[in-house]
Amino acid sequence: MIEQQDNPDVVLVHDWLVAVRGAERVLDRFALQFGPTDLYSLVHDGRSLTPAIDACRFHLSPMQRLPGGAGRLRRWYLPILPQMIERLRIRPCDLVLSDSSSVAKSIIPPEGTPHLCYCHSPARYIWEQTHDYENGSMGGLRGFGLRAFRKRFQRWDRRTASRVDQFLANSHHIARRIERCWDREARVIYPPVRTNQFQHDPDVDREGWFLVVGALEPYKRTDIAIRAAVQGGHAIKVVGVGTQLESLKKSSPPEVEFLGRVSDEDLLLLYQRARALVFPQEEDFGIVAAEAQACGCPVIAFASGGAIEIIQDDTGLFVETQDVDAFEAAMRESANWSIQSVACRANAERFSCRIFDDLIRQEVQSLLGRG
């Protein structure tokens, strides 16, 4: 009987296995707790992710065999994503645990099997950030496809939310979005931040330059941070790759330093040395901002989304408008502030992996009737 088992048989579901970003850090914690286990996903591009994820047994949708399906063309297959996720057949298990920011939450669980979904957001490109994706680097054809398919996808997405027994949201911001999009309530569990790895070092001095970290995609608004720094004569380092990398390089003067992908060791040093992390986007949560805080780094953030739940008055500065002049003014103001690294570090400890693991385990036990 399930009630007598110490370790429940949990299978995992994830949208696509193509990079290690915030969602994959959550998946990694699930794989550490409940794996090695079966992991269902639309596609896998063949690269190693994390040891715990790599140890799982992958089950991939037919999209894996389509041209470019596991690569950058996967976004062009939006019209068939519902069909692809529904083609996956979950084996018998105690519980299905999905990690979703697109269609993973719409997996069909075995009859009578509870489904717990950790939701990073309802699909942004369909619900709330369509304009940004329509005007991204793929141009008008992609935008036309989004407009043509959006309403149909929304109806399917809303209907299949009933396949989830309990939603968990990565922030109160996303819990409200889940309610708007799917008319479902969600409990909030903040995502895990590697506070043991990202640490404040009092022997490392902060320097005068600013830092931006993240995927270089339209909604991240890295362009605002770069233009604000250039306008104010501030040095800035940009970590990350994405569809906007080349266009941002072309539009930026030579003194803007693009570092591309960096190792965790190099990122730690960047967090420890930067005057502040610049965070101009609206995020679902914002693990980058929490990582920076764990390293004692102040954050200059747009006052919207998950950042409001991360940054406190004594650990950073909020910018009320998402424009260049406002961020440039905040950068100038940072020269006079007295934010303490120890306060930033203490704030970040609210998001430790240990706290996350304990709360997820409690949710699993509760859904299985053991809580």
Summary of the structure (lengths in Angstrom):
residues: 371
radius of gyration: 20.7
end to end distance: 15.8
largest distance: 66.1
contacts: 1264
relative contact order: 0.11
helix: 46%
strand: 16%
